């Protein structure tokens, strides 16, 4: 990943090496992020997944960057892409510039040193695996004098702990929230649910895919973090039922079985990854029906005033979750 630097000469390097005929299309930080992601993953598809953009959008952006610089940065081959000699040099500068910008922003938004205390955060199993590894280090960096105590709990346990004042904040699927009288909630992410299948499944070639089509396929059902409740709701609404071949509480097991052609599943884009642990590929396709999104957000007790510094922490979590989806 990016290595810290404060070498502003990097920006001079870029601005003095751009083809002046292409100044009508100046380069962007996003293009630099894409290039670094490609350099670190070796594949456009994996880089696009990491940056939460389509592969075609990334390809277009990188071609524009090469045009602006009047220089070939990437060498494409059967297994992915490599950097050209010029690309190797440019990526180093790009990493440094991205880091300079990040440090410049941090120098402005760092909180006062007197923000101290403790925040007790409850988080459900799905989000402890897919949000916490990036969110917790960011919280501790942003609020170095606040102690964050993290507890992985079921949604119902988080609600009760907030009411009992043994937790200060929760991150859950807020659409499942039961106690709305004494708890405040905010949706920070709406993640679409799509069909996951292996590349050999003939459904991938269908113009449209319906739940009726999925019901004819062997189905791998995830049984964790209230997923069964949410899945049952849209299956019952369609008056259909999945042809369940296997239940699992392990998301990685579900991912691997789907990638190996043992069935299909319907899951949120938040937990989608293009490859299983064995390196097998998965693809996702939208369904013709409008499935409910998985709504992720924070909950906290309705009581004035908030726990000291909690509003700043909530604002930071909101920004991190929003930024991660752009």
N, C-alpha and C positions, 0 to 999 in steps of 0.2 A: 504494500500500500504506500501512500505518500510518505515521504521522509521529510521531517521538519527542516525548514530553511527560511531565511529572511533575506535572500539575495534578490533585491529589486532589479538587479542587472538582468535577470531573466526576462522581465517585461521588455526591457530595451532590446534584448536579443530578438524577441518576437516582432516588435514593431519595426525593426530595421531590416528584417529578412523577409518581409511580405512583399509580394509583387505589387507595386504601386498601381498597376492597371486593375487590380482586383479589390481596391479599397471600397468599392460600392457594396461589397459583401464582406464586411469585417468578420474576423473569427470571433467565436463566443467561448465562454468558459465551459458551456455544455459540450462543445466539440472537443475541448481538451479532456474533459472527463470521459467522453466516449473513447478517445484514443488511448488513454491510460487504462481503461477497463479492458479494451481489446489486447493491449500489451500484456496485461496480467492474467487474462484468461486464455488467450490464444485462439479464441473463436468469436466471431461476430454474434452468434446466437447466444452464447453464454454471457458475453458482455452486455447484450441488449437486455437479457433477463436480470442481470445485476443492476442495471440502470433503470429498470422498469419502463422500457420503451420497446417499440416494435423493431424487429430486425431490419425492416425496410427503412424505417426512419433513421436508424443508426447508420446504415450504409450510405444513405443520401447525405447525411451530415458529414461523414468522413470523406466522401468524395468532394464535397464542397470545400472542406479544409485543405485537401490536396490541391484543389484548384486555386484557392487563395494563396497558398504557399508556393504554387507552381513547382511542386515537388512530390514525388511518389513516396508515401510513408509506409504503405502496407504491401506485402507480397502474398497473394492468395495462392493456396494449394489445396489438395484434396482433403487434408485433415484440419484445415483452418487457415490461419494467417500468421505470417511472421512480419517483423519490422524490417524495413529496408535499413541501409546504413544511415541514411538521413533520418529515418524514423526513430532509430535508436537514440540519436543525439537529441531529437526534438522531444521525445517522451520524457527525458530527464528534465528538460526545461519546463515542459508542461506540468509535470508533477510538482516542481518547485513553485510554479506560479499558482497552482491550485492551493498549495499549502500556504503561500503568502496571503492569499485572499482569505482563507479560513482563519489564519492567525489575526489578520486585520479586523475581521468581524468579531472574533472572540475578544479582542482588546476593547471593543466598544460595549459588548453585551455582557461581559463578566459581571456577576452580581457583587454587591458590597460585601466586604470581608466580614461584616457583622451578621450576615445571614448564617446562623448556627442553629443547632437543635437536632431533632430526630424526626424522620418521616417513616411511618410503618406502612409498607405497601403490600397489598395482597394482589396476587395475579393468578389467573387460572392456567391450567396445564398447557393449553395450546400456545398462549402468549408467552409463557415462561420459556418455551422452546424457540419461538419465532420472533419475538420482539425484545425479550430481556437481554440477550447477548449483546445487542447493540445499544439498547436503551440505558442499561445500568451503568456502563462505563461513561456514557455521555452525561448522565445525571451526576455522577461523582466528579467528573471533570468540571461541569458547569457550577456545581455547588460543593466545593471541596470541604467546606466546614459543616456540612449537614451530613448526619449519619443516616443512611438508608438501610432499614431492616426489611428484607424481602421475605414474604411467606407465600408458598404455592398452596392454594386452597381451591375447593370447589366454589362455584358461584354462590350457592346458598350460605356456605360458611363465611365467605367474604362479607355478604350482606349482614349476617348476624354479628360479625366482629366489628363492623363499622358502627352498628347500633349500640354495641356494648363498649365502644371507645377503646377497643384493643387493636384496631387498625385505623389509619387516617385516610387511606386512599385505596381504591381498587381498580384493576383493569380487567374487564370482563366482556362477554358478549352482552351488550346492554339491552338488546331486544328481549333477552330472557329475564331481565330484572323483575323481581316479584314485589319488593318493598319500595313503592314509589311515593309513599306518604312522607317518610322521614329521610329518604335518601335522594340526593340530587344526582343526575347523570348527564353526560354529554357524549354524543356520538362523534368520534374523531376519524373514523375510517369506515367506509362501506365497501366491503370486498365482495365482488361478484362470485357466484358459484357456477362452475362449468364442469363439463364432462371430461374426465381423464381416461385415456386409453392408450394402448400401445400402437406403434407405427404400422403394424400389420393388420390392425382391426379394420374391416371393410367399412365401418361406420364413418371413418374419417373422410371418405370420399362422397358421403351423402351431402346433398345441397342443404337440407335441413335435417335436424335430429330432434326428435320428440322424446318425451318421457316414455311413451309407448314403445319406441324403438329401444330405449335403454332397458325397459322391463323384459325384453327378449334376450338380453345379454346376461351372462353370469356376473353377479354384482359382488364387489368386495366392500363390506360395510365397516366404516370406522366407528368405534364405540368409545369415545372419549369426550370429555368436556361438553356434555349435553348435545353432542352431535346427533344422537339418536332422536332426541326430541325435535330438533330442527328438521332433520330429514323426514321424519314421520309426517310432519305438518304439510310439506309440499307433495309428498306421495299421496296422502289421504285426500288433499284438495283436488288432485287429478283423478281420484278413484282408481288408482293403480297401485301396484306393489312391486318392489324390486325382486329379482330372482336371486336371492342371497345365497352365495356359495361359501362365504367365509366372513366371520366377525373378527375384528382385531382391535385392541386398544393401542396398538402401535401404528403411528402414522407412517413410519418408515417401512413397516411390513406391508401396509396397504400400497404404498408407492411401489415397492419392489414387485409385488404380485401383479399389479397392473402393468408395469413395465415388461414383465415376463409373459404377458399375454394370458394370464389366468382369470381375467375379468376386467370390468370397468368400475369406475366409481364417480361420484359427484362430490367435489370439495371446493373450498374457497380458494380464490387466487392468492390469498395471503400465504398459504402453505404450499403453493405449487412450486415445484422445482423440476427442471427439464430432464434431470437424470436421477436414477435411483442410486443407492449406495453401491450397487454392482456396476455402475456405469451404463446401465441400459436406459434408453431414451423413452420419455413419455411425451404425449402431445395432449393438448386440451382443445375442446371444441365447444362453442356456445350451443345452448339448447333453444329450440323454438319457443318453449314456454319461458315466461318471465319468472325466474325463481327468486325468492327473497334473498337479499344480500346478507352477509354476515356483518353485523354492525358492532364495531369495536369501539370502546371508549372508557372513560373514567367514571367512577361513582364515589361520592363522599357524603358525609352526613350533613343534613340541613340544620346547621346550628350557627348562629352568629356569636362570636366571630369564628372564621376558619382557624385551624391550627396554624401557628406562626409559619410563614413562608410557604404554606401549601398552595396559595394561589399562583405564586411564581413557578412552583414545580409543575402544577397543572398546565400552565401556559407553555412551559418548556416541553412537556410531554406532547401537548397538542402540536407544537411546531415540528417536533421530531417525527411524529407519526405522519403528519401531512407531507413533510419533505420526503419521507421514504417512499411515498407513492407517486412522486412527480418524475 
